Amino acid sequence: MYVKGVNLGNWLVLEKWMSPALFEGTTAEDEYYLPRQLSPEVYEARIKVHRSEYISERDFACIKRIGMNTVRIPVPYFIFGDRKPFIGCIEELDKAFTWAEKYDLKILVDLHTAPLSQNGFDNGGICGVCKWSQMPEEVEYVLDVLEKLAKRYGSREGLFGITPINEPITEGMWNMMNVPERYPAVDKEMAEGSAPNTLEFLRDFYNRAYDRIRPNIAEDKYVVFHDAFQLKAWKEFLTQPRFHNVMLDTHQYLMVAEAMGCKQTLNGYIEYIQENFAKQIAEVQEYVPVVCGEWCLFNSYAVGVDTKGGQTVLNGMDFSDNKPVMTAETRQHLYQQLANAQLAAWQEGSGYFYWSYKLLMDTVNEPNWFGWDSWDLGKCVDMGWFPIGG
């Protein structure tokens, strides 16, 4: 099956930028601090309302209608409700499986966070802290969560597979993203000792995770390993004879491509997509199925700048009052070209999952959110930026 999928980001794992209103009245930048800055009653009310309204059965029907066949659902390590002050969400995932099966969709369950984080990103649950892999008891805890998920859903028709951990960071990405500065820790003492994961640790963890998942899921289901931002580092590991139905997940964003030297012009982006994304995926696909688990039409370090100049696709725009203006025609041309180029690249592998299905933000009245609308697949389809059926 060629995967045409979308992420249900910010449903069961919160990301402030995707739904800022959830964090109103706090200074929290991540899910770790939100319940610590709200009363238990207010926190519970916000979370329960959010989960019930953000994604519903109707969304699964819409996902099917626009031509997707799979959804990737990020879930937190506290999904079973055993890590206070967080509130579990296993009942929501149960509902998702029922909805998916009704509309003939598959689900990739993605463990998106770990205690004290596997990457230090806001989407890892706590900013600026990356110590999970240094804590054997928490590694074991995550393995237990994975086994429970496998046993619960392993025989469900709707299961596509399970990802043991999302975006475990390694040294190259840690340095390129400058994680401690980009995601400053609230508690410096807690963050002390934070460091990227090693490939040695990840190979060991992936082996152990496979042994906990594989016996508890049907033969046709996948164990999907994230590449830790090193797409070509896994050939020897993934070709072990003992592995059955494994897949490699790589996340490819244009703003990371820019950091790697991609020219910030339409032709520059397309050339980079063809010469890097497409060729690298094709190379790895020779020995293991590859899926691009996160991407979107256009995300650029250039977005949000408040002065003219620089060779970017934003040239020629009006930045008076610090509010960039792009004509509808220009935006449509840009997004359609980037959609087509990236979709062609993913066809060198086994498919993709768009990030993300929806946002809750006002990109029209808030100039600071300019350019972020391309993260919203529903809007991209409605506006004609993304082709129905992918």
Contacts in CASP RR format, 6 or more apart in sequence:
PFRMAT RR
TARGET T0000
AUTHOR 0000-0000-0000
METHOD contacts of the structure
MODEL  1
MYVKGVNLGNWLVLEKWMSPALFEGTTAEDEYYLPRQLSPEVYEARIKVH
RSEYISERDFACIKRIGMNTVRIPVPYFIFGDRKPFIGCIEELDKAFTWA
EKYDLKILVDLHTAPLSQNGFDNGGICGVCKWSQMPEEVEYVLDVLEKLA
KRYGSREGLFGITPINEPITEGMWNMMNVPERYPAVDKEMAEGSAPNTLE
FLRDFYNRAYDRIRPNIAEDKYVVFHDAFQLKAWKEFLTQPRFHNVMLDT
HQYLMVAEAMGCKQTLNGYIEYIQENFAKQIAEVQEYVPVVCGEWCLFNS
YAVGVDTKGGQTVLNGMDFSDNKPVMTAETRQHLYQQLANAQLAAWQEGS
GYFYWSYKLLMDTVNEPNWFGWDSWDLGKCVDMGWFPIGG
1 69 0 8 1.000
1 106 0 8 1.000
2 347 0 8 1.000
2 350 0 8 1.000
2 351 0 8 1.000
3 69 0 8 1.000
3 70 0 8 1.000
3 160 0 8 1.000
3 291 0 8 1.000
3 350 0 8 1.000
3 351 0 8 1.000
3 352 0 8 1.000
3 353 0 8 1.000
4 67 0 8 1.000
4 68 0 8 1.000
4 69 0 8 1.000
4 70 0 8 1.000
4 351 0 8 1.000
4 352 0 8 1.000
4 389 0 8 1.000
4 390 0 8 1.000
5 63 0 8 1.000
5 68 0 8 1.000
5 69 0 8 1.000
5 70 0 8 1.000
5 71 0 8 1.000
5 72 0 8 1.000
5 351 0 8 1.000
5 352 0 8 1.000
5 353 0 8 1.000
5 354 0 8 1.000
6 63 0 8 1.000
6 68 0 8 1.000
6 71 0 8 1.000
6 72 0 8 1.000
6 353 0 8 1.000
6 354 0 8 1.000
6 355 0 8 1.000
6 356 0 8 1.000
6 357 0 8 1.000
6 377 0 8 1.000
7 71 0 8 1.000
7 72 0 8 1.000
7 73 0 8 1.000
7 74 0 8 1.000
7 110 0 8 1.000
7 293 0 8 1.000
7 294 0 8 1.000
7 353 0 8 1.000
7 354 0 8 1.000
7 355 0 8 1.000
7 356 0 8 1.000
7 357 0 8 1.000
8 55 0 8 1.000
8 59 0 8 1.000
8 71 0 8 1.000
8 72 0 8 1.000
8 73 0 8 1.000
8 74 0 8 1.000
8 96 0 8 1.000
8 356 0 8 1.000
8 357 0 8 1.000
9 15 0 8 1.000
9 18 0 8 1.000
9 73 0 8 1.000
9 74 0 8 1.000
9 355 0 8 1.000
9 356 0 8 1.000
9 357 0 8 1.000
10 18 0 8 1.000
10 19 0 8 1.000
10 54 0 8 1.000
10 356 0 8 1.000
10 359 0 8 1.000
10 360 0 8 1.000
11 51 0 8 1.000
11 54 0 8 1.000
11 55 0 8 1.000
11 73 0 8 1.000
11 74 0 8 1.000
11 92 0 8 1.000
12 51 0 8 1.000
12 73 0 8 1.000
12 74 0 8 1.000
12 75 0 8 1.000
12 76 0 8 1.000
12 79 0 8 1.000
12 89 0 8 1.000
12 92 0 8 1.000
12 93 0 8 1.000
13 31 0 8 1.000
13 74 0 8 1.000
13 75 0 8 1.000
13 76 0 8 1.000
13 112 0 8 1.000
13 113 0 8 1.000
13 123 0 8 1.000
13 124 0 8 1.000
13 125 0 8 1.000
14 22 0 8 1.000
14 30 0 8 1.000
14 31 0 8 1.000
14 34 0 8 1.000
14 50 0 8 1.000
15 122 0 8 1.000
15 123 0 8 1.000
16 22 0 8 1.000
16 23 0 8 1.000
16 28 0 8 1.000
16 29 0 8 1.000
16 30 0 8 1.000
16 122 0 8 1.000
17 122 0 8 1.000
17 361 0 8 1.000
17 372 0 8 1.000
18 356 0 8 1.000
18 359 0 8 1.000
18 360 0 8 1.000
18 361 0 8 1.000
18 375 0 8 1.000
19 50 0 8 1.000
19 54 0 8 1.000
19 359 0 8 1.000
19 360 0 8 1.000
19 361 0 8 1.000
20 360 0 8 1.000
20 361 0 8 1.000
21 360 0 8 1.000
22 34 0 8 1.000
22 46 0 8 1.000
22 50 0 8 1.000
23 29 0 8 1.000
23 34 0 8 1.000
25 37 0 8 1.000
26 33 0 8 1.000
26 34 0 8 1.000
26 37 0 8 1.000
26 38 0 8 1.000
27 33 0 8 1.000
27 37 0 8 1.000
28 34 0 8 1.000
28 36 0 8 1.000
28 37 0 8 1.000
29 122 0 8 1.000
29 127 0 8 1.000
29 183 0 8 1.000
29 186 0 8 1.000
30 122 0 8 1.000
30 124 0 8 1.000
30 125 0 8 1.000
30 126 0 8 1.000
30 127 0 8 1.000
31 76 0 8 1.000
31 86 0 8 1.000
31 113 0 8 1.000
31 125 0 8 1.000
31 126 0 8 1.000
32 125 0 8 1.000
32 126 0 8 1.000
33 126 0 8 1.000
33 186 0 8 1.000
34 43 0 8 1.000
35 43 0 8 1.000
35 85 0 8 1.000
35 86 0 8 1.000
36 85 0 8 1.000
38 46 0 8 1.000
40 85 0 8 1.000
43 85 0 8 1.000
43 87 0 8 1.000
44 87 0 8 1.000
47 87 0 8 1.000
48 87 0 8 1.000
51 89 0 8 1.000
51 92 0 8 1.000
54 358 0 8 1.000
54 360 0 8 1.000
55 92 0 8 1.000
55 96 0 8 1.000
55 357 0 8 1.000
57 95 0 8 1.000
57 99 0 8 1.000
57 102 0 8 1.000
59 357 0 8 1.000
59 358 0 8 1.000
60 71 0 8 1.000
60 96 0 8 1.000
60 99 0 8 1.000
60 100 0 8 1.000
60 102 0 8 1.000
60 103 0 8 1.000
60 105 0 8 1.000
61 103 0 8 1.000
62 378 0 8 1.000
63 71 0 8 1.000
63 103 0 8 1.000
63 105 0 8 1.000
63 357 0 8 1.000
64 103 0 8 1.000
64 104 0 8 1.000
64 105 0 8 1.000
66 377 0 8 1.000
66 378 0 8 1.000
66 381 0 8 1.000
66 388 0 8 1.000
66 389 0 8 1.000
67 388 0 8 1.000
67 389 0 8 1.000
67 390 0 8 1.000
68 105 0 8 1.000
68 389 0 8 1.000
69 104 0 8 1.000
69 105 0 8 1.000
69 106 0 8 1.000
70 105 0 8 1.000
70 106 0 8 1.000
70 107 0 8 1.000
70 108 0 8 1.000
70 160 0 8 1.000
70 353 0 8 1.000
71 96 0 8 1.000
71 100 0 8 1.000
71 105 0 8 1.000
71 106 0 8 1.000
71 107 0 8 1.000
71 108 0 8 1.000
71 353 0 8 1.000
71 357 0 8 1.000
72 107 0 8 1.000
72 108 0 8 1.000
72 110 0 8 1.000
72 163 0 8 1.000
72 293 0 8 1.000
72 353 0 8 1.000
73 93 0 8 1.000
73 96 0 8 1.000
73 107 0 8 1.000
73 108 0 8 1.000
73 109 0 8 1.000
73 110 0 8 1.000
74 110 0 8 1.000
74 112 0 8 1.000
74 123 0 8 1.000
74 166 0 8 1.000
75 89 0 8 1.000
75 93 0 8 1.000
75 109 0 8 1.000
75 110 0 8 1.000
75 111 0 8 1.000
75 112 0 8 1.000
75 149 0 8 1.000
76 86 0 8 1.000
76 88 0 8 1.000
76 89 0 8 1.000
76 112 0 8 1.000
76 113 0 8 1.000
76 125 0 8 1.000
77 83 0 8 1.000
77 111 0 8 1.000
77 113 0 8 1.000
77 114 0 8 1.000
77 115 0 8 1.000
77 141 0 8 1.000
77 142 0 8 1.000
77 145 0 8 1.000
78 86 0 8 1.000
78 87 0 8 1.000
78 88 0 8 1.000
79 88 0 8 1.000
79 89 0 8 1.000
79 90 0 8 1.000
79 93 0 8 1.000
79 145 0 8 1.000
79 149 0 8 1.000
80 88 0 8 1.000
80 90 0 8 1.000
80 145 0 8 1.000
80 148 0 8 1.000
81 87 0 8 1.000
81 88 0 8 1.000
81 89 0 8 1.000
81 90 0 8 1.000
83 115 0 8 1.000
90 152 0 8 1.000
93 109 0 8 1.000
93 153 0 8 1.000
96 107 0 8 1.000
97 107 0 8 1.000
97 153 0 8 1.000
97 156 0 8 1.000
97 158 0 8 1.000
97 159 0 8 1.000
99 105 0 8 1.000
100 106 0 8 1.000
100 107 0 8 1.000
100 158 0 8 1.000
101 156 0 8 1.000
101 157 0 8 1.000
101 158 0 8 1.000
105 158 0 8 1.000
106 158 0 8 1.000
106 159 0 8 1.000
106 160 0 8 1.000
106 161 0 8 1.000
107 153 0 8 1.000
107 158 0 8 1.000
107 159 0 8 1.000
107 160 0 8 1.000
107 161 0 8 1.000
108 160 0 8 1.000
108 161 0 8 1.000
108 162 0 8 1.000
108 163 0 8 1.000
108 222 0 8 1.000
108 224 0 8 1.000
108 353 0 8 1.000
109 149 0 8 1.000
109 153 0 8 1.000
109 159 0 8 1.000
109 161 0 8 1.000
109 162 0 8 1.000
109 163 0 8 1.000
110 162 0 8 1.000
110 163 0 8 1.000
110 166 0 8 1.000
110 224 0 8 1.000
111 142 0 8 1.000
111 145 0 8 1.000
111 146 0 8 1.000
111 149 0 8 1.000
111 162 0 8 1.000
111 163 0 8 1.000
111 164 0 8 1.000
111 165 0 8 1.000
111 166 0 8 1.000
112 123 0 8 1.000
112 124 0 8 1.000
112 166 0 8 1.000
113 123 0 8 1.000
113 124 0 8 1.000
113 125 0 8 1.000
113 166 0 8 1.000
114 124 0 8 1.000
114 132 0 8 1.000
114 138 0 8 1.000
114 142 0 8 1.000
114 165 0 8 1.000
115 132 0 8 1.000
115 135 0 8 1.000
115 138 0 8 1.000
115 141 0 8 1.000
115 142 0 8 1.000
116 126 0 8 1.000
116 129 0 8 1.000
116 130 0 8 1.000
116 131 0 8 1.000
116 132 0 8 1.000
116 135 0 8 1.000
116 138 0 8 1.000
116 190 0 8 1.000
117 124 0 8 1.000
117 125 0 8 1.000
117 126 0 8 1.000
117 128 0 8 1.000
117 129 0 8 1.000
117 130 0 8 1.000
117 131 0 8 1.000
117 132 0 8 1.000
118 124 0 8 1.000
118 130 0 8 1.000
118 132 0 8 1.000
118 133 0 8 1.000
118 165 0 8 1.000
118 166 0 8 1.000
118 167 0 8 1.000
118 168 0 8 1.000
118 169 0 8 1.000
118 197 0 8 1.000
119 130 0 8 1.000
119 167 0 8 1.000
119 168 0 8 1.000
119 169 0 8 1.000
119 179 0 8 1.000
120 126 0 8 1.000
120 127 0 8 1.000
120 128 0 8 1.000
120 129 0 8 1.000
120 130 0 8 1.000
120 169 0 8 1.000
120 179 0 8 1.000
120 183 0 8 1.000
120 194 0 8 1.000
121 127 0 8 1.000
121 167 0 8 1.000
121 169 0 8 1.000
121 179 0 8 1.000
121 183 0 8 1.000
122 183 0 8 1.000
123 166 0 8 1.000
123 167 0 8 1.000
124 166 0 8 1.000
124 167 0 8 1.000
126 185 0 8 1.000
127 183 0 8 1.000
127 184 0 8 1.000
127 185 0 8 1.000
127 186 0 8 1.000
128 179 0 8 1.000
128 180 0 8 1.000
128 183 0 8 1.000
128 184 0 8 1.000
128 185 0 8 1.000
128 191 0 8 1.000
128 194 0 8 1.000
129 185 0 8 1.000
129 187 0 8 1.000
129 190 0 8 1.000
129 191 0 8 1.000
129 194 0 8 1.000
130 169 0 8 1.000
130 174 0 8 1.000
130 179 0 8 1.000
130 194 0 8 1.000
130 195 0 8 1.000
130 196 0 8 1.000
130 197 0 8 1.000
131 193 0 8 1.000
131 194 0 8 1.000
131 195 0 8 1.000
132 138 0 8 1.000
132 139 0 8 1.000
132 142 0 8 1.000
133 139 0 8 1.000
133 168 0 8 1.000
133 197 0 8 1.000
133 198 0 8 1.000
133 201 0 8 1.000
133 202 0 8 1.000
133 205 0 8 1.000
134 193 0 8 1.000
134 195 0 8 1.000
139 205 0 8 1.000
142 164 0 8 1.000
142 165 0 8 1.000
143 208 0 8 1.000
143 209 0 8 1.000
143 212 0 8 1.000
144 212 0 8 1.000
146 162 0 8 1.000
146 164 0 8 1.000
146 209 0 8 1.000
146 212 0 8 1.000
146 213 0 8 1.000
147 212 0 8 1.000
147 213 0 8 1.000
147 216 0 8 1.000
149 162 0 8 1.000
150 162 0 8 1.000
150 212 0 8 1.000
150 213 0 8 1.000
150 216 0 8 1.000
150 217 0 8 1.000
151 216 0 8 1.000
153 159 0 8 1.000
153 162 0 8 1.000
153 217 0 8 1.000
154 216 0 8 1.000
154 217 0 8 1.000
154 218 0 8 1.000
154 221 0 8 1.000
155 217 0 8 1.000
155 218 0 8 1.000
159 217 0 8 1.000
159 218 0 8 1.000
159 221 0 8 1.000
160 221 0 8 1.000
160 222 0 8 1.000
161 217 0 8 1.000
161 221 0 8 1.000
161 222 0 8 1.000
161 223 0 8 1.000
161 224 0 8 1.000
162 213 0 8 1.000
162 217 0 8 1.000
162 221 0 8 1.000
162 222 0 8 1.000
162 223 0 8 1.000
162 224 0 8 1.000
163 224 0 8 1.000
163 225 0 8 1.000
163 226 0 8 1.000
163 249 0 8 1.000
164 205 0 8 1.000
164 206 0 8 1.000
164 209 0 8 1.000
164 210 0 8 1.000
164 213 0 8 1.000
164 223 0 8 1.000
164 225 0 8 1.000
165 205 0 8 1.000
165 209 0 8 1.000
165 226 0 8 1.000
166 226 0 8 1.000
167 226 0 8 1.000
167 228 0 8 1.000
167 229 0 8 1.000
167 251 0 8 1.000
168 197 0 8 1.000
168 202 0 8 1.000
168 226 0 8 1.000
168 228 0 8 1.000
169 177 0 8 1.000
169 179 0 8 1.000
169 196 0 8 1.000
169 197 0 8 1.000
169 228 0 8 1.000
169 229 0 8 1.000
170 196 0 8 1.000
170 197 0 8 1.000
170 198 0 8 1.000
170 199 0 8 1.000
170 202 0 8 1.000
170 228 0 8 1.000
170 229 0 8 1.000
170 230 0 8 1.000
171 196 0 8 1.000
171 198 0 8 1.000
172 196 0 8 1.000
172 229 0 8 1.000
173 196 0 8 1.000
173 228 0 8 1.000
173 229 0 8 1.000
174 195 0 8 1.000
174 196 0 8 1.000
176 256 0 8 1.000
176 259 0 8 1.000
179 194 0 8 1.000
180 191 0 8 1.000
180 194 0 8 1.000
185 191 0 8 1.000
185 194 0 8 1.000
197 228 0 8 1.000
199 228 0 8 1.000
199 230 0 8 1.000
199 233 0 8 1.000
202 228 0 8 1.000
203 237 0 8 1.000
206 225 0 8 1.000
206 237 0 8 1.000
209 223 0 8 1.000
210 223 0 8 1.000
210 243 0 8 1.000
210 246 0 8 1.000
213 223 0 8 1.000
214 223 0 8 1.000
214 244 0 8 1.000
217 223 0 8 1.000
219 244 0 8 1.000
219 245 0 8 1.000
220 245 0 8 1.000
221 245 0 8 1.000
222 245 0 8 1.000
222 246 0 8 1.000
222 247 0 8 1.000
223 243 0 8 1.000
223 245 0 8 1.000
223 246 0 8 1.000
223 247 0 8 1.000
224 246 0 8 1.000
224 247 0 8 1.000
224 248 0 8 1.000
224 249 0 8 1.000
224 291 0 8 1.000
225 234 0 8 1.000
225 238 0 8 1.000
225 246 0 8 1.000
225 247 0 8 1.000
225 248 0 8 1.000
225 249 0 8 1.000
226 248 0 8 1.000
226 249 0 8 1.000
226 250 0 8 1.000
226 251 0 8 1.000
227 233 0 8 1.000
227 234 0 8 1.000
227 248 0 8 1.000
227 249 0 8 1.000
227 250 0 8 1.000
229 251 0 8 1.000
231 248 0 8 1.000
231 250 0 8 1.000
231 280 0 8 1.000
231 281 0 8 1.000
231 284 0 8 1.000
231 290 0 8 1.000
232 280 0 8 1.000
232 283 0 8 1.000
232 284 0 8 1.000
234 248 0 8 1.000
234 284 0 8 1.000
234 288 0 8 1.000
235 284 0 8 1.000
235 287 0 8 1.000
235 288 0 8 1.000
238 246 0 8 1.000
238 248 0 8 1.000
238 287 0 8 1.000
238 288 0 8 1.000
239 287 0 8 1.000
239 288 0 8 1.000
246 288 0 8 1.000
246 289 0 8 1.000
247 288 0 8 1.000
247 289 0 8 1.000
247 290 0 8 1.000
247 291 0 8 1.000
247 350 0 8 1.000
248 284 0 8 1.000
248 288 0 8 1.000
248 289 0 8 1.000
248 290 0 8 1.000
248 291 0 8 1.000
249 290 0 8 1.000
249 291 0 8 1.000
249 292 0 8 1.000
249 293 0 8 1.000
250 281 0 8 1.000
250 284 0 8 1.000
250 290 0 8 1.000
250 291 0 8 1.000
250 292 0 8 1.000
250 293 0 8 1.000
251 292 0 8 1.000
251 293 0 8 1.000
251 294 0 8 1.000
251 295 0 8 1.000
252 277 0 8 1.000
252 292 0 8 1.000
252 294 0 8 1.000
252 295 0 8 1.000
252 342 0 8 1.000
252 345 0 8 1.000
253 294 0 8 1.000
253 295 0 8 1.000
253 296 0 8 1.000
253 299 0 8 1.000
254 262 0 8 1.000
254 269 0 8 1.000
254 272 0 8 1.000
254 298 0 8 1.000
254 299 0 8 1.000
254 300 0 8 1.000
254 338 0 8 1.000
255 299 0 8 1.000
255 300 0 8 1.000
255 301 0 8 1.000
257 269 0 8 1.000
257 272 0 8 1.000
257 273 0 8 1.000
257 276 0 8 1.000
257 277 0 8 1.000
258 264 0 8 1.000
258 300 0 8 1.000
258 301 0 8 1.000
258 302 0 8 1.000
259 301 0 8 1.000
260 272 0 8 1.000
260 276 0 8 1.000
261 272 0 8 1.000
262 268 0 8 1.000
262 269 0 8 1.000
262 272 0 8 1.000
263 269 0 8 1.000
263 271 0 8 1.000
263 272 0 8 1.000
263 311 0 8 1.000
264 300 0 8 1.000
264 302 0 8 1.000
264 310 0 8 1.000
264 311 0 8 1.000
264 312 0 8 1.000
264 313 0 8 1.000
265 311 0 8 1.000
265 312 0 8 1.000
265 313 0 8 1.000
266 313 0 8 1.000
266 334 0 8 1.000
266 337 0 8 1.000
266 338 0 8 1.000
269 313 0 8 1.000
269 338 0 8 1.000
269 341 0 8 1.000
270 337 0 8 1.000
270 338 0 8 1.000
270 341 0 8 1.000
273 338 0 8 1.000
273 341 0 8 1.000
273 342 0 8 1.000
273 344 0 8 1.000
273 345 0 8 1.000
274 341 0 8 1.000
274 344 0 8 1.000
274 345 0 8 1.000
277 292 0 8 1.000
277 342 0 8 1.000
277 345 0 8 1.000
278 344 0 8 1.000
278 345 0 8 1.000
278 348 0 8 1.000
279 348 0 8 1.000
281 290 0 8 1.000
281 292 0 8 1.000
281 345 0 8 1.000
281 346 0 8 1.000
281 348 0 8 1.000
281 349 0 8 1.000
282 348 0 8 1.000
282 349 0 8 1.000
284 290 0 8 1.000
285 348 0 8 1.000
285 349 0 8 1.000
285 350 0 8 1.000
289 349 0 8 1.000
289 350 0 8 1.000
290 349 0 8 1.000
290 350 0 8 1.000
290 351 0 8 1.000
291 346 0 8 1.000
291 349 0 8 1.000
291 350 0 8 1.000
291 351 0 8 1.000
291 352 0 8 1.000
291 353 0 8 1.000
292 345 0 8 1.000
292 346 0 8 1.000
292 351 0 8 1.000
292 352 0 8 1.000
292 353 0 8 1.000
293 352 0 8 1.000
293 353 0 8 1.000
293 355 0 8 1.000
294 353 0 8 1.000
294 355 0 8 1.000
295 342 0 8 1.000
295 346 0 8 1.000
295 352 0 8 1.000
295 354 0 8 1.000
295 355 0 8 1.000
296 354 0 8 1.000
296 355 0 8 1.000
296 356 0 8 1.000
296 374 0 8 1.000
296 375 0 8 1.000
296 377 0 8 1.000
297 335 0 8 1.000
297 338 0 8 1.000
297 339 0 8 1.000
297 342 0 8 1.000
297 374 0 8 1.000
297 380 0 8 1.000
297 385 0 8 1.000
297 386 0 8 1.000
298 313 0 8 1.000
298 334 0 8 1.000
298 335 0 8 1.000
298 338 0 8 1.000
298 371 0 8 1.000
298 374 0 8 1.000
299 374 0 8 1.000
299 375 0 8 1.000
300 312 0 8 1.000
300 313 0 8 1.000
300 314 0 8 1.000
302 310 0 8 1.000
302 312 0 8 1.000
302 313 0 8 1.000
302 314 0 8 1.000
303 314 0 8 1.000
303 370 0 8 1.000
303 371 0 8 1.000
303 372 0 8 1.000
304 324 0 8 1.000
304 367 0 8 1.000
304 368 0 8 1.000
304 370 0 8 1.000
304 371 0 8 1.000
305 312 0 8 1.000
305 314 0 8 1.000
305 319 0 8 1.000
306 319 0 8 1.000
306 322 0 8 1.000
307 319 0 8 1.000
308 315 0 8 1.000
308 316 0 8 1.000
308 317 0 8 1.000
308 319 0 8 1.000
309 315 0 8 1.000
313 334 0 8 1.000
314 324 0 8 1.000
314 326 0 8 1.000
317 324 0 8 1.000
317 325 0 8 1.000
317 326 0 8 1.000
318 324 0 8 1.000
318 325 0 8 1.000
321 367 0 8 1.000
322 367 0 8 1.000
323 367 0 8 1.000
323 370 0 8 1.000
324 367 0 8 1.000
324 370 0 8 1.000
326 334 0 8 1.000
331 385 0 8 1.000
332 383 0 8 1.000
332 384 0 8 1.000
332 385 0 8 1.000
335 374 0 8 1.000
335 380 0 8 1.000
335 383 0 8 1.000
335 385 0 8 1.000
335 386 0 8 1.000
336 384 0 8 1.000
336 385 0 8 1.000
339 380 0 8 1.000
339 385 0 8 1.000
339 386 0 8 1.000
339 387 0 8 1.000
340 387 0 8 1.000
343 352 0 8 1.000
343 387 0 8 1.000
343 390 0 8 1.000
346 352 0 8 1.000
354 377 0 8 1.000
354 386 0 8 1.000
355 375 0 8 1.000
356 375 0 8 1.000
356 376 0 8 1.000
356 377 0 8 1.000
357 376 0 8 1.000
357 377 0 8 1.000
357 378 0 8 1.000
358 376 0 8 1.000
358 377 0 8 1.000
358 378 0 8 1.000
358 379 0 8 1.000
359 372 0 8 1.000
359 373 0 8 1.000
359 375 0 8 1.000
359 376 0 8 1.000
359 379 0 8 1.000
361 369 0 8 1.000
361 372 0 8 1.000
362 369 0 8 1.000
363 369 0 8 1.000
363 370 0 8 1.000
363 371 0 8 1.000
363 372 0 8 1.000
363 373 0 8 1.000
373 379 0 8 1.000
373 380 0 8 1.000
374 380 0 8 1.000
374 385 0 8 1.000
377 386 0 8 1.000
378 386 0 8 1.000
380 386 0 8 1.000
381 388 0 8 1.000
END
